[in-house]
Amino acid sequence: MAELCADQPSSAQAHSGPSLVRLAAASEARADSFFSSGNRPAALEAAIKAVELYLKARSHTSSPQEKQKLDKKCNELFVKAERWKKSAALCESPALNPTPPAAPRPSPKPTNQLSTREKTILWKSSKVKGNVFPPWTAAPLPAEFAGDHTFLDDCGLLELSDAQKDALDSWKRPHEKFGDNANIISNDKQLDLTQDIVTDCSVVASLCSAVRREEMGFGKTVSNILYPHDEKGDNIPSPSGKYVVKLFINGCWRKVIIDDLLPVSKSTRSLYVTCRNNPSVYGHALIEKAYLKVMGGYDFPGSNSGTDLLALTGWIPEHVFLQSEDLIQSTLWRRMVTSWNTGDVLITLGTGRLTQREENELGLIGEHDYAVLDLKEENGEKKLLVKNPWTEGTVWTGIAQEYDSDEDFDAPRKEEPPPSALQPGTFWMSLDNVCRNFFSVYLNWNPGLFTHVYETHFDWDLSTKISETSFRRNPQFLIRNNSRISAPIWILLSRHIGVPAIPPSQTPAQQYIALYVFDASGHRVYLSSPYLHRTNYVDSPQTLLRLDDIPPSTTYTLVVASQGLPPEIHHFSLHVYSLQPLHISPAIDLHPYQLTLTSSWTRLSAGGPAHSSHYPTNPQFLLTAPSGTANLHLILESATPHPIHIQLVHPPTSSPSSHPREARIATITVRDMISSSGDYTRGTAMARIPPLPPGRYTAIASTFEPNQTGHFHLTALSTSADVSLIQLPDETAGMFLTDRQGSWEGRDKIVLPMEVARIMKVWVKARLLKRKMPVRLTVREREGGRVVAASGEGEFRDLPMGVRTREVDFWPGGGGYEVVLERAGRGEGEWEVVVVSEEKVWVGEGEEEDEAGEDSDDDDDDDYGV
């Protein structure tokens, strides 16, 4: 079946120039090494990749000298590649002659020992669909199968779908159905495995692919996972009807116990996998039953053959998306052919969704998996022998039809009808038509191609995940190549399957995983970009990241990512295959001290961006660094869809003895700014703070537009233990607000008389409601004119959020005070002045500067700040 993928668009550049140059140089070195060893196709592929990387690096540099240097590199490689290409053409033979090896490849050598915690995770992952499948420890002894056809699986009969129940006659053991003709294996006929009523095309296609490798003489691939065995390692019937199947599930080989009861239908149709040439062969039906037991029953909802072959063989699954713009058919063919000839790859195909008309015209089935049984080249054309595992499955017709011009449908090029010598359901198809009409090719690679494997098993609590673009809580690993040569490595991530803690009705329909590699020297990263390499997001339990080159003495950071997984604890396994020993460990955290606060943008505190007049109402935080900081990050995370931003500024007062409220920002100028997260981004915003001297600083969290509400988390990551972070109270919390509004009416100055009844702290803010222009706000004594407080150090300022004075003590008596608002401009417009005080104050209406204010104690204009 087709496997879904979801790509994340990213505005950030995925690669950096210096990293690309290093990768290009490493790829060029590998090309020379391949050519020296006689592997010309691999040399050409590495050279082409080096050119691509040099060209990408060229686009990232602004230096003319560097561009010229990279141009020269590309030209030299072009000349070299052309010379190698001509040489390779003379040496390559179009014939495909698979040659079985003298002995099977040895398994890669483990480079690490599992910890107790990792072993515990593997045991916890033994429970799948209500059954327990423990890790494999050793092959079962013959005594385990002793008996007389009496064994019954304690787990009971496997589930059937409604259609299968209607077709079911009874459950029977092979000897009850076939008598003396029952055979666990076929010794005299070629196996032609098919599916019928069971919807497990991916499983049967996988079995067909693995059986084909055995028939080609490359050794046991899938028959060796069924027990009991005789002394030669061949399958034999179990006297008791008990069988053990060894399956690679949830990160390791596991023991699956079944009985030999098979569902028998009322008709000639089959409810389990059968051999068309010899229906009494039942060994593969037992393997199918064991796998379907793990997956929940014969009412199998479907999988993909790459995942199924991993379970059946332990071979490394790679999913190639045939509709990808990055696909190079010649490279894909060369990779398949080279390993097909040595029996080191199993190949299956998957279609995507097809309309009924497309199915009828093409002879293909939508969302269906097929096995590849052979490869060949004829007259320069590359072809695959494809098998449809359905018993009555249609075959590729290859007949071009006329279609309406408004239909988006590519008719295939006409091909010869399949020869009658082929098995039913099999057909030859050109690589070009495969790439045009199939959605995926699944390549399962022999792990024996590698000499070393590192494995680790871990859990990830996704209930703590806030944003898809934040990697702060993601599992991360350091990968270092300590050797003197470039090291190709393959990284396989597996998500363990099991019973979710969240009911299926509440589980997201689409769940994806991915792997990222960063050029971060093994240090933890916090954002999803810029990355060096990344897989597609896939809804399969596995994803593979191939790194063809890790340059010598290079260290990368590997990150596990997900989308849509339920917010609960998930278990994962990571297998890293290589040709040299690698150093792999948890990524290094440069910020051991973390402080996280939870807050919200509400209807009253979602002030929007800095150019909004309501910006000061945004949530603000006091960051205190008594010893200063050398390495500090501020990370803002939110699950809301709104673009967000975090900024650190100098507060109005940095005195340690001042009230925290005095650290709130009411106006911001360029010289106040220290650092910010840059452009507004969805999900996560991070500000990298330069070294700070000891002191107090103010952080402001904002959204792209005012009134965009939602919860968020703000985290300070630091190397200092004494850094503290607290949320500042609202600027008017616990204070009285006295508001006055009016219009200029041709005046350049507005004077508001003010009186206080007792000693209290007071500050004043003002803004223009429509037309913007520079303004200045001053509070002075009514008698004598001494300035008590002023905005902007007494200068005119044109700020979106208006102007304000600092908080100072006011005394009663002495003739009172005047609040003076001045403008440096002309035209009409409206203004607003708000006096914020600890107790109620009296503020008169606007008056001319040389006139006495008229008392107007209007309690309706006095509000208590919340």
PyMOL commands that set and color helices and strands:
alter all, ss='L'
color gray80, all
select helices_A, chain A and resi 17-36+40-59+64-91+116-124+142-145+162-167+174-181+201-215+223-225+283-295+305-313+329-340+356-362+431-437+447-449+462-464+504-506+615-617+660-663+670-672+792-794+859-861
alter helices_A, ss='H'
color red, helices_A
select strands_A, chain A and resi 5-6+109-110+127-128+131-132+168-172+193-194+226-227+242-249+252-259+262-265+274-275+316-321+345-350+369-378+381-387+426-430+440-445+452-461+476-481+489-495+512-518+533-534+537-538+542-547+554-563+569-578+583-586+593-601+620-625+632-637+643-649+673-676+681-682+684-689+695-703+710-718+724-727+736-743+749-756+760-768+775-781+787-790+803-804+808-810+817-823+830-837+841-843+862-864
alter strands_A, ss='S'
color yellow, strands_A
deselect
rebuild
show_as cartoon
